[in-house]
Amino acid sequence: MKTNFYPLPLKIILFLLLFFPFLANAQTEQDALMMGKRQLCVAGSVGYNSWTDYWEGTFKRNNDNLGQVSTKSAMLMVNYGIKNNLNIMASLPYVKIKATQGTLNGLGGFQDVGVFVKYQPWQQQFGQRSISIFAVAGYSTPSNKYNIDFLPMCIGLGSRVLSGRLIADMRVNKIFVTLSGAYLHRGNVELDRPAYYTDHQINSHEVEMPDAGNFQLRTGYRTPRLIAEVFVDNITTFGGFDIRKNDMPFVSNQMNSTKVGVEGKHYLAKMPALGFHANAWHTLAGRNVGQATGFMAGVDYIFNLSPKSAQ
């Protein structure tokens, strides 16, 4: 998607990032959008989700020792177009967890640094119809040694993750359907104790993490300045075990979820490099996860770094 963008004074950029720190969801590793060659997208985000009920295995329940568990997050993301069909992006979120009841204090801090390379090897146009294929390779690693043995108050699972994703995008005029699937290979993690119990006793500080898959369907309306869509997102863990009755979650639990949501994105007509975004979602089904409802909202700005922009 190519657009002519114009430079914005640095003071205005700082103002936008300070007073409109919303969703950075423009041209992510999951969608069918690309930055043009030598275009740099800088985005900031905030988000919120909460749950009271959760699945203990397949049994849905609540817990008066937790009450409502909420997560506040903020994220910085950058995306650079090496070529029109080759992008590299990086992200770093900050996460804060809180429970309304009980004695458990939520944790907070920077989570995992993620780097993704997105490639569009094939696109075919048929009049007003088009089909595009994308491939995405990703790697994420904890930005610090945060606590992973205090779920659900932890900010992450602490695992290094290698991922590969395939995306197929089909568009007829302004209506599109995007289908994607990813495989996430998770590295083992270490606990600050010499033994732990899953469904049997393990005398080691190292925990073998199950791999996972992510499957997503998006459909809606797309123009160069406006996108409105609905989505279904599923995460399935290939292995792991269920939370034991009245026990805390564990880092290698099987954690499955299916959520549905809506998302909108708009770039201003008089300032086409500036975009605003928002989404909302709800968890329909899960296993060893909370039935969360959440939203994110945000702003991004696209810099044209090609030589002609300096003229």
Helices and strands as residue ranges (DSSP letters): H 10-19, E 39-51, E 54-56, E 59-61, E 69-83, E 86-99, E 108-110, E 112-126, E 129-142, E 161-172, E 175-186, E 189-190, E 196-197, E 201-202, E 206-207, E 211-222, E 226-238, E 256-267, E 274-287, E 293-304, G 307-310
